[in-house]
Amino acid sequence: MCTAGDAAIRAIPPQQKITSAPTLQPSTNDVKMVRKAIGLPKMGTSPLPPLSERKQIYLPEFTVALVRTPFLSNRYAQFRVPLNLNKLDMRDYLERAYGVGVVSVRSYVQLQPITRITRDGRNLGAWRRPKSEKRMTVELREPFVWPEEPTDLSPWEKDSWDSGERFQTEMRRDNRQKGDAAEKPNEKVRKAFKEQAEELKKDKEAWRPTWKALGIDFAHKEMANTRGPGLRPPKWMKKP
């Protein structure tokens, strides 16, 4: 009985019959393989070009504010940054602009509470959510210590600022529309009149008419000395 395998072997010529498995013999010629470097950069071994040859990106209208954080370690600093600023921009900004080494950067977006639009000094407008704030906490290579807070704030006119803030607060409170505002007296004017009356009773300051207090007594003397019909001053101007 002849099978298909026997028929295939018989079809092969005698000189082409496979008697044993072929073996690979090592070459006697001394051949060396040389690899050629392709695509290496011109300067250095880094595939990235130097910073001077990279594409420059300018961000002219942005503000990065350093936040005072006494609760953080001296190895960390927190910044208030725009929403479109990422971690790589922050790292490059600190290193290139200020020479500050950065180890890591963490960021988070802080949502603002829902408030109402202020109209006429009252929160009666539509509800809205203010723009969110983005903050980044940077781990520094070298520690940074905040300077001591100044105790004497007179060079910055803090007293004038505080008095102005109090005045504006009182003005807003007084100008606020109330139902019984017309029925209540002006407490400040009442207090001023009371203090002036007490000083007059103690005879600390002698009372004088307004024209004397303003220094126009000379005009009244001239009018009192005038003569002629129709130019006589009233009797109350004449002194005894």
Buried (B, 14 or more C-beta within 10 A) or exposed (E): EEEEEEEEEEEEEEEEEEEEEEEEEEEEEEEEEEEEEEEEEEEEEEEEEEEEEEEEEEEEEEEBEEEEEEEEEEEBBBBBBEEEBBBEBBBBBBEEEEEBEBEEBEBEEEEEEEEEEEEEEEEEEEEEEEEEBBBBBBBBEEEEEEEEEEEEEEEEEEEEEEEEEEEEEEEEEEEEEEEEEEEEEEEEEEEEEEEEEEEEEEEEEEEEEEEEEEEEEEEBEEBEEEEEEEEEBEEEEEEE
